[in-house]
Amino acid sequence: MLHKNAILAMLATATAAIAVPASADTGDRATHFNGFYIGAGGGFDMQNANNGQSVVFDTDRNGTYDNTVPLVAGAGNAFAPGFCPGRATSTTPATGCRGDKDAGEFFGKVGYDRRMGNFVIGGVLEGGKTYAKDFVSAFSQTNAGATTNFYTLERGVDWSGSARLRAGYTPNGGVLFYVTGGGTYAKMKNRFYTSNGANSFAQSGKNHAWGYQAGGGIEAMVTSKVSIGLEYLYTDIDDDKSYIAVGQGSALPTHPFVQTSGGTNLRGSDQSFNYHAVRGSVNFRF
């Protein structure tokens, strides 16, 4: 797994790469960044801060997550203890939560560039995986006001594929500076943890999601066929189809989760899985 210090290492590598073409034999610079290429790489993914994230509820199961989960006999809100934008460490919110998980990624890609003077336009298809994870937790209480259970939702990307355009400028070959953007498709990995052993819980909805990517980078030729690059990429995936369906289980019919409609659906309030990535790659050009 990559550490954040790896970012500094990749920056150093990119700086060295810019200097290499000046001394290495990289062939005819007029042919640089023109034609098909394949590549692979890895990076480090850092999630956006989501301190305001919570868990939302659909107690009447009409598809709108705008309900409060009531205690029996109108005694108050079962989730009055609150929420935290992380993974619960106990049934008590006062103990805090572990934060989201920033982690490494890997990917492979195939692309095509068209060189027109000092300008380059092209497209790239990419597939890979990130190990970054997002968490949000909720805490419930009993009628007496005691905190009794935690509910933690986890999500990540099982795998993803993207298609992006890119456009850049190369000052007479050797080095390319570019921007890139396009769409991405991900199979999400959603998990759920709770200390509530009475109700039943089922992962429901769809785990496939669409989103977009945008960023920019630098690529340098180190031989006539091989280049290395450094890239920043922002990814935003609209993960709004997955939820947890709560059933009665062994709980009483008066349980807060089931007294309104026989069950409750819950999900995280932030439906975007988004992160910043700093990535390095090696590319072979045909």
N, C-alpha and C positions, 0 to 999 in steps of 0.2 A: 504494500500500500504506500502511495506517495505521501510524503510529509510536506507541509507548506514550504519548508526550506528548499524543496525541489523546484519551486518557482524561480528562486534565485539562480539555481543551477541552470535551468533552461534559458533564463535571460543571459547568463554568461555564455552559454553555448551559441545562442543567436548572435551575440556580439562577435564571437570568434568567427562565426559563419560568414559574416559580412566582410571580414578581412580576408578570408580564404581565397575567394575568387581573384583577388588582386595578385596573388602569387601562384595559385594553382593553375594547371592547364585545364581549362574548362571548355576548350574547343572554340568554335565559331560563335561569338556572342549574338550574332544576328539570328541564330536558331534557338536561342534560349526561350523557354516558356512558350513553346509552340508544339502542339500535338498532344497525344495521349500520355497518361501517366498513371501509375498505381502507387499507393503509399500506405504507411501504417504509423501509428504513434500512440501516445498517451499523454495524460495531463492530470491536473488537480482541479476538482470542482468544489466551489464554495457557494453555499446557499444564501439567498437573501435573508436578512433579518425579518422575522415575522412575529414580533413581540405581541401584536394585537390578536393573534390567531386564537380561536376557541373552538368548541364543538357545538354544532347546531342540531336541532331536533325537529322531527316531523311526527308528532304524537297522533295526529288524525290520519296520517299516511295518505295525504292528498298530493304529495309531490312538492310541497312548499315547506321549507325548513324555517319556520317562523314561530315555533311553539315553545312554551315553557313546560318542563316536566313537573307536574304538580304532586305534592305530597297528598296523602289521603285526607279526605274531609277538608280540603282547602287549607291545609296547614302551612303552605308556603312552597318555595321552589326547592325541588330535590337536589338541584345542582347549585345551590347558593354558595357552597364553598369555593366554587370558581374553576378556573382553567389555567393551564400553563402551556406555552409554546415549546414543548419538549416531551421527553419520555419520563413518566412518573417514576419516582424512586420508592414510593410507599403509598399508603392510602391517605396520607395527610399532605395537603398542598404546602404546608409550612416547611416541609423538608426540601422543597424545591424539585426541579426536574433537570435531567441531563439534556443538553441542547441537541440541536440537529447535528447530523453527522456529515462533515465535509470529508471527501475521500477522493481516491483516484479514479481514472477512467482509462479505457483503451479503445481503439477504433482502427478500422481499415477503410480505404477509400480508393475510388477510381475516378479519373477526371479527364477533361479535355480543355486545352487552352488554344486561343487563336491570337497570334501576335500580329499587331498592325502598327509598325513603327515602334515607338516606345510605349504603346498602350497594349494591354492584354485584357481580353474578355474570355470567359469560359464558364464551365459548370462542373460540379463535383457531386458524386453519389457516395454516401458514407454510411457505415453501419458500425455499431459498437455498444458499449455498456458503461454506465457509471455506477459507482458504489456509494454515492451520496444518498442520504436518507433524510426524510422529513418526519417529525413527530409532533403530535398535539395530544394533550391529556385533559380529562375532565374528572371532577371529584363530586361524589354524591353524599347525601346525608340521610339519616333516618328522621322520623317524626320528632324525635327528641332533640334533633339538631346535632347529633354526633356524626362525624365523617366516617363512612363505612367502606367505600369502594373507590377504586380508580378505574378509568377507561382510557386506554392509549391507542391511538391510530398511528400506524406507520405506513409510509409509502416510499417507493423507490422505482427505479426503471429496471425491468428485467432485461430488455434489449431495445434498441431504437434504430431507426433508419432515417436518413435525411437527404434532401435534394436541394442544393444551393447554387446560386449564381455567384460569380466573383468577377471583379473588375479591378485592374491595377495599372501601375506605371512602373516601368523598368528603365532606368537611365542607361541606355545602351547595353542592356543585358547584364547578366551576373547576379543582380539582386532585383526582386520584385516586391513592391509595396502594394497591398490590395485591401479591398473591403469585400465582404461576403454576406449573403443573406438568403433565406429560403424557408421551406417548410420541413417539419419533422414529424415522425410517427413513432409512437412508443407503446410497448406492452408494459403496463405498470404492474408493480408487485406491491399489493396492499395486504397488510397484516393488522391484527387486532389483539390487544392484551387487556385483561381485566381481572380484578379480584372478586368480581361478582360471580358466585357459583350457582345462583338460583335461576336466573333467566337463561334463555337460549340466545345464542348470537351466531349469525351467519353472514359471511361476506357476500354481498349481492351487487347487482349492476354489472357494468362493463369495465374491463381492465385495459381497454385499448383507447388511446388518446392522441389527439393532434395538437400541434403547436408550431412555433416558429423559432428560427435562430438568426442571429445577426452578430457581426463582429468584423475583425480585420487582422492582418498579420503581415509577416515578412518572410520571404522565401529566398534562399541563396543557393546558387549552383556551386557544388564542390568538385564535380568532375563534369565532363560533357553530358553525362546521363543521370547523375545523382544530385539531388538537392536536399537541403534540410530547411526546416521552417519553424517559426514560433508564431502562435496564433492566440488571440483572445476571442472567445465566443460566448454569447449570452443565449441561453435556452429557456423558453417559457412553454410549458406543456399544460394544456387545459384538461386537467383531470377532474371532471365534474360528473362522471357517470357511476362512480363506485360509492357504496354506502354500507353500513352495518344494519341488518334487519334484526331487531330484538323481539323475541317471543316470550311467552309466559314461562316456559320451562317448568320448574318445580315451585315457582313463586305463587303467591295467592292472587286471585283475580283483582284484588285491590292494590296490587303493586303499582307504583307510579308509572312504570313503563307500559302497563297493559290496561290501566283503568279507563283510558279515553277511547281506544279503538281495538283493544286486544293486542297491541304491539306498538313499537316505535321504531322509526328509522333515524339513524344519526350519521353524521359525517363531519369532517373538518370545515370550518368556515372559509378558509382560503382554498379555492379550487385550482390554483395555479401551482404547479411544481416547477420552480424556476431556480436557476443557478448560473454562476459565472465560472468559466473554465479558462485556464491558461494551459496551452497544449504545445507539445513539440512533435515533429513528424520527420520521417525520412521518406523520400519519394524517388521512384525510378521512372525515368522518362524514355519513351520509345523513339 
